[in-house]
Amino acid sequence: AKCEEMCRAAEISQRSLKTMEPVAVHAVRKQTHPAPQKQLNNCKYCGKKHPPKKEACPAYGAECLSCHGRNHFARVCKSADKKPRRGGKPQAQGRKKPSVHTLQEEDNYVMTVTARDTEKTYSMSHPKYETQVNAKMALEGHLVNFQLDLGATCNVMPKHILLNNNIHYNLRGTRRVLKMYNNSAVKTEGETDLKMRNHKTGQSYVVNFVIIDSDSVPLLGANAIQQIGVVTVHYDRIAA
């Protein structure tokens, strides 16, 4: 009987093992979503798109060219069309600021330079001023277009100008080499003196020219253009 009970217990345990099934366990991962990007809107101070921080705004610390206010550009200035209020306090002028040179690029074609110790700004791309200045002078009775070059140390005359106008000249001196603005070298054929007249002032001059065989334009250098009075250098405004 004891042996029979042991056999029954073994049989029951085997049946229970067969009914037990493995349980599948699934790991649950937390879904992560990327942080939504903030939409960049046009800044009301500079008119461009940038992060909402004052340090990222190019107009921060700049002066408006329209109302001379601070921290905004003229393109978004709201006070440009407003009339000044009566009895208002006059705008302070000559206010000091840190001694630094500030470059303010407001548009693609406008660059302003802020002068030291003042809040006045001066445009460096004003259409009133030409990038290249020419002047027509009578050379031995023939009208010739000269380029005025304050950086040139001598007056240069291409030989083809003299030949095309039948201007007679006498060469003197030895040949030398001129170093041009682009570091190129040009050999000269000598020097000559020619009579030049400014029809605007009625004054005549004897000008020394260096003759070159080139297709370039005639050039009046710094010494000549200052003597005939077409250019005046204000040495009191520069550190020469």
Secondary structure, 3 states (H helix, E strand, C coil): CHHHHHHHHHHHHHHHHHHCCCCCCCCCCCCCCCCCCCCCCECCCCCCECCCCHHHCCCCCCECCCCCCECCCHHHCCCCCCCCCCCCCCCCCCCCCCCCCEEEECCCCCEEEECCCCCCEEECCCCCCCCCCEEEEEECCEEEEEEECCCCCCCEEEHHHHHHCCCCCCCECCCCEEECCCCCEEEEEEEEEEEEEECCCCEEEEEEEEEECCCCCCEECHHHHHHCCCCCCCHHHCCC
